[in-house]
Amino acid sequence: MSPSLYNPTFKNELVEYNNINDQNENPLMGSCYALYPNFPILENIANSTWILPFPFSSSDHETETIHNRDHKKLKRTITTTTTTNFHNSSVNSIPRLHFRDHIRTYKQRYFAAEAVEEAAQEHLKFIDNNPDDFEEDGGCADGMRLVQLLIACAEAVACRDKSHASILLSELKSNALVFGSSFQRVASCFVQGLTERLTMIQPIGSVTKSMMNIMDAASEEMEEAFKLVYEICPHIQFGHFVANSIILEAFEGESFVHVVDLGMSLGLPHGHQWRGLIRSLASRSSQRVRRLRITGVGLCIARIQVIGEELSVYANNLGIHLEFSIVDKNLENLKPEDIKVNEKEVLVVNSILQLHCVVKESRGALNSVLQMIHGLSPKVLVMVEQDSGHNGPFFLGRFMESLHYYSAIFDSLDAMLPKYDTKRAKMEQFYFAEEIKNIVSCEGPLRMERHEKVDQWRRRMSRAGFQGVPIKMMSQGKEWLVKNKVCDGYTVVEEKGCLVLGWKSKPIVAASCWKC
């Protein structure tokens, strides 16, 4: 096991390591650390450009205030600090920042510290039974150093301190190895994102890649990597299994049924999800389906057309009459009239890793899509999404949350594949790295990977007029893990009506069901 953010032993060692640095190297940072006990700092901090969370002076009175954690007293003290001292101690440490930027920097640091504190609480849930594994990855101290460098670099990038960030990136690039430990590998992806954000250069083709379907404008390397992710990682297959189980229940006893796929099989060849549904419908002993309609939504018409033709032949061989149609649009431009609905049919809407792409700073885009779906009056809407908060308003908090999330994924890949397996490198560098870079380097309409947690989705769906339908199939989910020989470490739990697949209890994807 690699030294990673969700390992409790690693977290405790990190806190102890920082305490030693506070006492031996920098008493001022020791004072700051009293307020942020779980916020990692760099070694030799005296030689680094470090932005303190508040414009502290060196007076004994203020130092005593910090150590007592008297927030009211701290507030009064900061208020009485002279304007001259404020500019000398703060503004000069953040070159060319205006007052509003300075306040925003404080907010970012606060939310980053809050994210680290939340991560620390999650760390305590994990039990590390293999402490010797740290030595295999180059030592615990090296892992802590890498964490510290990443967080310090993210701070420098957030503060637009290019010179300091460039120095940190140079050291990170020499330590974040593509074939190193799991945390070194995930760090290499975040380094790419930080580099692009620092230089204000967005990933090539990021607009077209991210419109709605990650495979719409994918390179050959991305296509191959995505196929490997589907075959090796259980995330998408688990989503297909849960979604098909819900759809089959909705179609029970019906003769005319209709599925609207908002992402048309994610661009994967052969329509894996719908082959499974057709096979299950054909094997039913009860009333057989007389007609199955599938409407695929997506921009890559040629690819979807091939999938439709293959599915039609497959269904015909199993005695199912399939009608396949395509809507050549992305979700944001989809209109109710684009979907042909028959009153005699039972309609379900299927969304696998799609709706997060239309979450924006304003609610208009997602609300429009949800209202359109609501207007179709489907019997159920099945949704599978990444279960993590990668859409926070502050960059540093978002950075910490995504680092925690993808560290879990890369750790799971360690358990499934050998260290120097090229398949793993392809998945990490051509699929997961693309998601990470979009989260870290992009803002505004270019940032499409806006993953959110279950509670946030519940609020969004409720505002759009949907009601949650509890998914009661945890035992089936666990059986699915065993049947498909999924790597030990993956878990399935029911959480507030959703079925969540996680790695060592860290949520990865969540499946939910909604009705109008």
Buried (B, 14 or more C-beta within 10 A) or exposed (E): BBBBBBBBBBBBBBBEBBEEBBEEBBEBBBBBBBBBBBBBBBBEBEEBBBBBBBBBBEEEEBBEBBEEEEEEBBEEBBEEBEEEBBEEBBBEBBEEBEEEEBEBBBEBBBBBBBBBBBBBEBBEEBEBEEEEBBEEBBEBBBBBBBBBBBBBBBBBBBBBBBEBBBBBBEEBBEBBEEBBBBBBBBBBBBBBBBBBBBEEEBBEEBBEBBBBBBBBBBEEEBBBBBBBBBEBBBBBBBBBBBBBBBBBBBBEEBEBBBBBBBBBBBBBBEBBBBBBBBBBBBEEEEEEBEBBBBBBBBBBEEBBEBBBEBBBEBBEEEEBEBBBBBBEBBBBEBEEEBBEBEEEBBBBBBBBBBBBBBBBEEEEBBBBBBEBBBBBEBBBBBBBBBBBBBBBEBBBBBBBBBBBBBBBBBBBBBBBBEEEBEBBBBBBBBBBBBBBBBBBBBEEEEBBBBBBBBEEBBEBBEEBEBEBBEBEBBEBBBEBBEEEEBBEBBBBBBBEBBBBBBBBBBBBBBBBBBEB
